[in-house]
Amino acid sequence: MKLLYNFIIFIYILTNINIPVYGSRITDSYDGNIFPIYAGNGSLVPPQTSLKESIQNKRVSILFFYLDDSADSKALAPVIAGLDLIWKNNIDIIPLTTDELQNKVYTDPLEEGFYWNGYIPQTIILDETGSVKFDKTGQLDLDEVNKVISEIKGIKLEDSSFTVESFNEYNSQISKKNNTNSKN
């Protein structure tokens, strides 16, 4: 009887222990999808369009190849979400995990996997005709990407720049810094 009593107490304690769950932007641990967790924008995934549809509709496309368990991808997620905020109706952002692209050969330039170089994170900007205008693996300078998009779209950029600022240990936001110097 005492053994049964101890077993019930043990099960009760075991089921009522609250074990904290940790997520970290600086580790290669899987914490869930990086866009809702680290960028605060879960609407980016799954992508709203495909590369084929984007080119057929003559829109600028950004392909972002990433993994949810990559610290580099986690760090870049707020930048990609920021591009969505800045260029919302002018470009198509197509974020893709590379899990389903691995060990496949792509020969059609209308398929996203055709452009993946095998490394993450990789960001590619294609113009309305599907020509690659920017291809970079690793971290991005948001102002450099904005310049490429503005040149493709023919939109003059304001004299300002953007930075990614963390407002807690998980989320970041894009902040605009005005670079115009006032003359006295």
C-alpha positions as CSV (number, residue, x, y, z in Angstrom):
1,M,0.0,0.0,0.0
2,K,2.8,2.3,0.9
3,L,4.5,1.6,-2.5
4,L,1.3,2.5,-4.3
5,Y,1.0,5.7,-2.3
6,N,4.6,6.7,-3.1
7,F,4.0,5.9,-6.8
8,I,0.9,8.1,-6.9
9,I,2.8,10.9,-5.2
10,F,5.6,10.5,-7.7
11,I,3.3,10.6,-10.7
12,Y,1.5,13.7,-9.2
13,I,4.8,15.5,-8.7
14,L,6.1,14.5,-12.2
15,T,2.9,15.8,-14.0
16,N,2.9,19.1,-12.1
17,I,6.4,20.2,-12.6
18,N,6.7,23.2,-14.8
19,I,9.8,22.9,-16.8
20,P,10.7,26.1,-18.6
21,V,11.2,26.1,-22.3
22,Y,14.1,28.1,-23.7
23,G,14.5,29.7,-27.1
24,S,17.6,31.5,-28.2
25,R,18.4,33.6,-31.2
26,I,22.1,32.9,-30.9
27,T,22.0,29.1,-31.0
28,D,21.3,26.6,-33.7
29,S,18.4,25.1,-31.8
30,Y,15.0,24.6,-33.2
31,D,12.5,26.9,-31.5
32,G,9.7,26.9,-34.0
33,N,9.3,29.0,-37.2
34,I,11.6,31.9,-37.0
35,F,9.3,34.6,-38.5
36,P,6.6,34.6,-35.8
37,I,9.1,34.0,-33.0
38,Y,12.1,36.3,-33.9
39,A,10.6,38.7,-36.4
40,G,7.1,39.1,-35.1
41,N,5.7,38.4,-38.6
42,G,4.2,35.0,-39.1
43,S,2.3,36.1,-42.2
44,L,5.5,35.6,-44.3
45,V,5.2,31.8,-44.1
46,P,4.1,30.0,-46.0
47,P,4.9,32.3,-48.9
48,Q,1.9,34.1,-50.4
49,T,3.1,33.4,-54.0
50,S,5.6,31.3,-55.9
51,L,8.5,32.5,-58.0
52,K,6.7,31.4,-61.2
53,E,3.6,33.5,-60.3
54,S,5.7,36.5,-59.3
55,I,7.6,36.5,-62.6
56,Q,4.4,36.0,-64.6
57,N,2.9,39.0,-62.7
58,K,6.1,41.0,-63.5
59,R,6.9,41.7,-59.8
60,V,10.2,42.0,-58.0
61,S,10.9,38.8,-56.0
62,I,13.0,38.2,-53.0
63,L,14.0,34.6,-52.4
64,F,15.1,34.0,-48.8
65,F,16.5,30.5,-48.1
66,Y,16.8,29.6,-44.5
67,L,16.5,27.0,-41.8
68,D,14.5,27.4,-38.6
69,D,17.4,25.9,-36.5
70,S,20.1,28.3,-37.8
71,A,21.3,31.2,-35.6
72,D,22.2,33.1,-38.8
73,S,18.7,32.7,-40.2
74,K,17.2,33.7,-36.9
75,A,19.3,36.9,-36.9
76,L,18.2,37.7,-40.5
77,A,14.5,37.1,-40.0
78,P,13.8,40.6,-38.7
79,V,15.5,42.1,-41.7
80,I,13.3,40.1,-44.1
81,A,10.2,41.1,-42.1
82,G,11.4,44.7,-42.3
83,L,11.6,44.5,-46.0
84,D,8.0,43.3,-46.0
85,L,7.1,46.4,-44.0
86,I,9.0,48.8,-46.2
87,W,8.1,47.4,-49.6
88,K,4.8,45.6,-48.7
89,N,2.8,46.1,-52.0
90,N,5.8,46.5,-54.3
91,I,7.6,43.2,-54.0
92,D,7.0,39.5,-53.4
93,I,8.9,38.0,-50.5
94,I,9.3,34.2,-50.8
95,P,10.9,32.7,-47.7
96,L,11.7,29.0,-48.1
97,T,13.2,26.5,-45.7
98,T,15.9,24.5,-47.5
99,D,14.9,21.1,-46.0
100,E,12.7,20.2,-48.9
101,L,15.2,21.6,-51.5
102,Q,18.2,19.4,-50.4
103,N,19.3,16.6,-52.6
104,K,17.3,17.7,-55.6
105,V,18.4,19.1,-58.9
106,Y,16.5,22.1,-60.3
107,T,16.9,23.1,-64.0
108,D,13.9,25.4,-64.4
109,P,14.6,29.1,-63.6
110,L,11.0,29.5,-62.6
111,E,11.6,27.1,-59.6
112,E,12.9,28.6,-56.4
113,G,15.4,25.8,-55.8
114,F,17.2,26.7,-59.1
115,Y,18.8,29.7,-57.3
116,W,19.8,28.1,-54.0
117,N,23.6,27.8,-53.7
118,G,23.5,25.2,-50.9
119,Y,24.2,27.7,-48.0
120,I,22.0,29.5,-45.6
121,P,20.9,32.1,-45.1
122,Q,20.8,33.2,-48.8
123,T,19.0,36.2,-50.1
124,I,18.3,36.7,-53.8
125,I,16.6,39.6,-55.5
126,L,15.1,39.1,-59.0
127,D,13.7,41.8,-61.1
128,E,10.3,41.6,-62.9
129,T,11.8,39.5,-65.8
130,G,13.5,37.0,-63.5
131,S,17.0,38.4,-63.8
132,V,19.1,38.1,-60.6
133,K,20.1,41.6,-59.4
134,F,21.4,40.6,-55.9
135,D,22.6,37.4,-54.5
136,K,24.2,37.2,-51.0
137,T,24.8,34.5,-48.5
138,G,25.0,35.5,-44.9
139,Q,23.9,38.7,-43.1
140,L,22.5,41.6,-45.1
141,D,22.8,45.4,-44.9
142,L,19.2,46.6,-45.1
143,D,20.2,49.8,-46.8
144,E,22.1,47.9,-49.5
145,V,19.0,45.7,-50.2
146,N,16.7,48.8,-50.2
147,K,19.0,50.5,-52.7
148,V,18.8,47.4,-55.1
149,I,15.0,47.2,-54.8
150,S,14.6,51.0,-55.3
151,E,16.8,50.9,-58.5
152,I,14.8,48.0,-59.9
153,K,11.5,49.7,-59.1
154,G,12.6,53.1,-60.2
155,I,11.6,54.6,-56.9
156,K,13.9,57.2,-55.4
157,L,14.9,56.5,-51.8
158,E,14.5,59.1,-49.2
159,D,17.7,60.2,-47.5
160,S,17.2,57.8,-44.6
161,S,18.5,54.4,-43.5
162,F,17.0,51.5,-41.5
163,T,18.3,49.5,-38.7
164,V,17.1,46.4,-36.8
165,E,16.6,47.0,-33.1
166,S,15.8,44.4,-30.5
167,F,13.1,45.3,-28.1
168,N,13.3,42.1,-26.1
169,E,15.3,38.9,-26.2
170,Y,13.2,37.4,-29.0
171,N,11.7,40.1,-31.2
172,S,13.2,42.9,-33.3
173,Q,11.8,45.7,-35.3
174,I,12.9,47.9,-38.1
175,S,13.6,51.5,-37.2
176,K,14.1,54.4,-39.6
177,K,17.0,56.7,-39.0
178,N,16.8,60.0,-40.8
179,N,20.2,60.9,-42.4
180,T,19.4,64.4,-43.5
181,N,21.7,66.9,-41.9
182,S,20.0,70.2,-40.9
183,K,21.9,73.3,-41.9
184,N,21.9,76.2,-39.5
